[in-house]
Amino acid sequence: MNRFLNLFSIIAVISLAFSSCSNDSDENVWTDKEAMVKAMQWQEQHPIFAVAPTDWTNGAYYIGVTKAYQATQDPIFLAALRTMGYRNEWKPYVRTYHADDIAISYAYLFVHTTRRGLVDLEPTKNWLDAHLFEPHAWKEGNDPVRQILWWWCDALFMAPPVIAYYAQQTGQMEYLDAMHGYFRETYDLLFDHEESLFARDVRFKVTGGESDRLEENGEKIFWSRGNGWVLGGLALLLEDLPKDYKQYSFYEELFVTMASRIKDIQPDDGLWRVSLLNPDGFEHGEVSGSGFFTFALAWGINNGILNEEEYKPAVIKAWKALRKCQHDDGMVGWVQNIGDSPVPANKDSWQNYGTGAFLLAGSEVIKLSGN
């Protein structure tokens, strides 16, 4: 482990020297790659997580680091991934019934492709086997909110991409069939066909009753980051899902449907507000949801699923706005704190998953622009 820590320190010093050539007072001076390196360096120097280094917040962040390395081939990103994996002993978090706790394994699976024998995938396999195939009270639907295993829309980012990536690497397609069953449960429970968006969970579904939660403008409450989790997760899932998989068209059609809706409700300044259908209720956009949307739309263009002429202006507008939310020291601000519903952020609010969303967006913008 020490040799990877030393390697990371050396590369960090080299990269800091390189990126310090930029004028920190002007976000436009940095190239997109430099902005991404700055963001990762700042985050590594300010570690944060909700409950443990293997939790979902770090999982989302290191998925961003993974995609940043794939897009730039800068060894500083790979060094961070390997150091993290050794530090975590390649383990997911402990709750095998909770989809959040496998997100960190996406980065482990990628590192496994860079050098065989480096990563211990047994903890990931054990977690997936227990989560997908063993009985658990959450699968019995006895709770009014936790009616299904993946009862909140965020789960569609946390688990399905890992399952697809694991199936791709191992050739075990039975994992995809199990994943699809749980995904459809979430889709059937939370997807609003009128708005082409996901409720965060059943508490935000509108049924016409007196207990319905609505925004002050009378619109339904659709949380930006919640839908960002879903759309970003769909892009990650489609990347590793075999095109001849029998359910592939379901995921591609859902991706296109949501992407169209997200593009159509993008505010003029480029950043989506925390409550998607109440943009006037918030003065400034939010980075984590916007970052996931930007990543997904750019990914769709780069993979021939979305029309470039139609979607590229939205991507460029969003990326420029995201860049303006990055501080001179590399920190990515305007990130809503941990939550489950729309709450304002500010220029100094940050979280590791916000940095991850920024890196994800940048990884696809670089491909799109040839930067």
N, C-alpha and C positions, 0 to 999 in steps of 0.2 A: 504493500500500500504506500509506503513512504516514497518509493521511486515515482509513483504517479503523482503524489503531492508535490514532489520536487519538480517533476516535469511541468505540472500545472503552474507552479510559481515562475519557472523560467519563461514559459510561453506567455504568461500574463505580463511579465516585465517587458518582453519584446513587443507584445501587442499594444501595451500602454504607450511605449515610446513611439510606435507607429501612429496610433490614433491621436496622440498629443499634438501632432502636426496640424490638426484641425483647430479652427478658432471656436472655442467653446461658447462664445457669445452669439453665435449664429448657427442655428440648427441646419441651415442649408449648406454649410461648408462641408459637413461630413457626408461621405458617400453612404448609401444605405447599409453597406456592409460595416462600415465604421460605426454607424449608429447602433447596429445590432451588437457589435463587440462591446461598445460602451455600456449598453444596457445589461449584457450578461456579466461584465466585470463588476458593475455596481451591485448587481443582485448577489453575486458570489461573495462580495464583501459585506453584504447586509442580509445574512440568512434569516429566513422567517418561515414558520409553518404553523398550522393550526394545532396539531397534537403531536406530530412526530415527523422526522425527516422522510418517512416513507408515505406520508399522507397525500391526499388528493391535490393539495395546493402545490406541493413539490412535484407531484406527478404531472400536472398541467405545465408547470414551469419547464421541466426537463423534456417534455414533448416538444416545447418550443426550442430548446437547446438542440435537440435531435434534428429538427428540421432546419435549424440555422446551419448546423454542420453540413447536412446533406446539400444545402443550397450553395454554401460558400467554400466548403472543404478547408476551412480555417481550423488548424489543429487545436486552437484554444478551446473550441466547443467540444471536441472529442475528449480532450483531457479532462474537462469538467464532468462529462458524462462518466468516464471511467473512474474518476476519483469518487464521485457520488456513489456509484455502484459498489465499489469496494467498501466504502464507509457503511453502506446499508446492508452489506453481505448479500446483495441481490435478492432481498426479501420484500414482498409487499407488506402493507400494514395488516393488522391482526384480524380484522373483522371479515371473515370469509363470506358473510351474508350481505355485505355492503359494497355496492359497485364502485364507490369512491376509492376503495383501498387497493385496487389493482392497477390504477392509472399509472403508477410509477413504473410498472413492468414494461410499458411501451419503450422506455429508454433502455431498459435491460435487454429487451429483444433486439433493439437496433445494435447495441454494443456487441451482442453476440455475433452479428453479421460481420463485424470488423475484424474479429480474431477468434476463431474457434477454440473452445476450451477455456476461454477467459471468464465466461459468465456461467454461473450455476443457475440453470433454468428450473431446477426441481421445485424450489419454493413457488414459482409462478404456476407450474403445472399442478401442484397440490392445491393451490388456492382455486384455480379454475375448475378443477374436478369437484371440489367441495361446493363451490358456488353454483355451478351449473347443474350438477347431477345429484346432490344429496338433499334430503328433506330439510326444510327449515320453516320456522313459524311465519316468517315473512312471506312465504309462498302460499300460505293458507288463507290470506285475505281476511283476517279477523279484526283488523284495525280500520277505522273509518277513513284514515288518510293513507296508511300503508296497506293498500288493498292488494298490491302485487309486489313482486320482488323489486322491480325497478319503478318505484312509485313516484319518483321525481324526475323531471326531464333532464336534469344535469347528468343523470346516470348514463344517458346515451352517448356522452363524450367519454366517460370514465372507463366503461367496460368493453363495449363493442369493438372499438379499434384495436384493443389489446387482443381480444379473442380472434379477430380476423388476422392480425399479424402473427399470432401464435399458430393458427391453422395454416397460414401460408408457409411458415417455416417448417412445420412438422408434417404437413400433408394430411392432417386429421380433420376431415370435413365434418365429422359429427359435432365438433365444437360450433361450427357455423349454424347448424340446424338448431342446436340448443339456444344459441344467441338469438336467432331470428324469432323463436317462440317468445322469448322474454321481451324483445324489442317490439313485437307486434302488440303485446299486452300494453306497453307504455303508449304506443301510438294510438291504439283504440281508446285508451282511457283519457289521454291528455291533448291529442291533436284537435284543433279547432278548424274544421273544414271551411267555414265561412271566412276566417281571417288568415288561413294558411300559416298559423303559428301555434306554438305549444304553450299551454298553461304550465306554470311551474309544477303544480301538483293539484289535487282535486279541490283544494281550498279556493283556488282561483278559477275554477270552471263556472261558467254562467249558465244557470238553468232556468232563469226567469222567476226565481223565488226571492223573498225578502232578504235572505242571507247572502245574496250575491255580492261579491266585492267588485266595485267599479271605481274608475278614476273620477276625479272631480269634474271632468268634461263629459262624463257618462260613458266613456269607452271601457272596454274590457281591459284588464291588467295583464299585459304580456311583458315579462321581464326581459330586458335586453340580454344580459349575460346568460340567462336560462336558454333563450333561443340561440344565442351564440354557441353555447355548449352543444346544442343539437346540430346546428348547421356545420360547425367546425368538426364535430365528431363524425358526421356523415362524409365529409371530405376525406378524413383519415381512414374511415371504414372502406369507402369505395376504392381507395388507393390499393388496398390489399385484398379486396374481395375479388375472387375470380370472375371474369366477365361472363363465363358460362355457368356460374352458380345460378340455380333455379330461381332465386329471389333477387337477383341483381337488379332487375328492372324496377322493383319496388323501391329500393334505396335510391336509385338514380332519379326516378320520377319525384320522389319526396324531396330530394336535394334541389332539383330544378324548380319545383313549386315554391319551396321556401326561399330560394335565392331570388326568384322573381319578386316575391313579396318584400323581402328585405331591401332590394334595390329600389323598389317603388316608394318606400317610406323613409329613405335616407334624407336627413335634413340637408339644407343648402350648404352648411359649413362642413359637411363630410362626416361628422360623428353622430352616431345614433344615441338618443337619449335613453336613460335607464328604463323608462316606461315607453314602449315603442309606439303606442297609439295616443300618447299624451305628450308630444314633444314640447309643447308650449309651457308645460308645467315645470320644466327644468331649463336653466339658463345655459348650461354647458353640456356637451356630450361626455360619454363615459368610455374609457379605453378598453376595458376587458371585453365587453360585448362587441364593441366596434372592431377590436383587433381580431376576434374570432370571425366576424362577418367578412372583414377584409381578406383574411386568409382564405376563407371558403370561396368567395367570389373569384379571387385571383386563381385559386387552384382549379376552379371550374373552367376558367378561360384556358389555363395552361394545359388542361387535359381534354380540351375539345368538347366539353359538355355544355359550356355557356358561350354565347356569341360574343366575340371580343369587341366588336364595334358597339354593341349594346351595353356591355358590362364594364369595359375598361375605364370609361370616365368615372364611374362610381368608385372603382378601386383606387384610381389615382387621387381622386378628391379625398377619400378616406385616409389613404396613406400619408398624404401631405398634412392632414389634420392630426394624425397620430404622431408624426414627427414633431409637431409643435408642442406636444404634451411631454416631450422628453426634456429633462433639465440639462443644464450645462455639464453636470457631473455624470450624466448617463442615466440617472433615475427616471423611470417612467411614471408620471403622475396621472391624476384624474382617473384613478382606479377605485371603483366602489369596493368597500370592505366586504368581508365575508357576510353573506346573508342569503335570503331566499325570495326577495321582492325588491322593487325599485326603491333605492335610497340614493340621494345625491352624493357625488364625490367632489373633490376639490383638487387644485393643482398639486398639493403636497401629499395627497392620499395615494398609497401604493400597496401592492401585494405581489408576491412572487408569481401568481397566476396571471396578473396583468402584464408582467414582463414576458411571461410565456406567450401570451396572446400577441404581444408586440413582435416577438421573434418569429412566431408563426406567420404573421402578416408579412413581415419583411422577407421571409424565405421565399414566398411565392411572388412578391413584387419584384425581387431581384431576377427571378426567372422570366417574369413578364416583360421587364424593361431591358434585360440584358445588361444591368448595372453590375 
